[in-house]
Structure formats: C-alpha cells, structure tokens
Amino acid sequence: MWVADTLSRASVGKSKQEEEKEAFVIGLIKNMPISDKKCDIVRKETEKDEELKAVCEWIDEGCPKTKDPLLGRYESVKDELTFCDGIIFKGCQIVVLKSLRMDMLRKIHYAHQGMTKCCAKAKGLLYWPNMKNDIKNMVKHCEICQKYANSQCKEPMVLQEVAEGPWSCRA
C-alpha cells in the first residue's frame, strides 16, 4: 500500500489566502447596494485615474521608498486598502475616484437629510479622503437644506411671576 505525501496533493494555482480574499470580495460586491453597471463604471474609471493607478501599484508592490504626493492622502488607511476585481476597497467600502465623487455626493444628499445622516449613509459603502468635509460642504451650500435648517429653533424661555408666599398665586 502506498501513502501519498503532503506535497502530492498541494494545489498549483492560487494560495488558500488569495482564494478566500477573492471569494470575500465577490461576495461583498454581490451584496452591496450597487448595480453591476455602476461597478463596471468604477472599474473603467479606476483604470483611467492616475491617482488610483498609483494606489493600486502601492497596494500590490508595497510602500514606495520616496514620498508620493498622490499617495499621501491614503497613508492613514494604507493597511485597510485592497485591490480586487478592478476595484479598490478600504475594508468593506469602495474607494471612489475624483471623477465620480460629485455624482456620489448628489446621490447621498438626494433626500436632504442633513450632514449626520448623509455621512452615516456614505460611510457604510463609500470612501475617499476628506469625504466628511465634502459632504459638509454639500449640505452647507444646499439651498433647500439651508431654507429648512433653522425651522426647529429653541423656544425662548417665558418668565413667570414669583410667588410671595404659599398659595398666594393660584393657577
């Protein structure tokens, strides 16, 4: 009887870690509230965008020895970035490139829910450097939001007479 050694059963293809990563990203993309058409647009635009091309190279090859001003804004999240299936992810969020940011801001702010809710909605799915500031500026410059922003102002305090003694002032 022959006993096979462990190397005879080893796969030649991808490592188990790479397969798990790919399966995770595919599952992530399928379960995201984003259409296949929008995913294709993000992939095509990522290929064109110089900043994200540099980020892709940075993810694949590691940190460059010289400081690149394009990559400086991604320095704080470098350990969370992954590149798979033509899309850059920061954890479970899609990294949005400059050409699509205004479109995403409009979709986030469509219901005019204010800065806090817009930020919460965006953080669940999207990421780009200074995203919170961009959302803040969008809400700040929105005419509709500014028109209704002060509609819930505090009621001024009404002073009442002070009673001179017990039961001297009755309702």
Secondary structure, 3 states (H helix, E strand, C coil): CCCCCHHHHCCCCCCHHHHHHHHHHHHHHHHCCCCHHHHHHHHHHHHHCHHHHHHHHHHHHCCCCCCCCCCHHHHHHHHHEEEECCEEEECCEEECCHHHHHHHHHHHCCCCCCHHHHHHHHHCCEECCCHHHHHHHHHHCCHHHHHHHHHHCCCCCCCCCCCCCCCCCCC
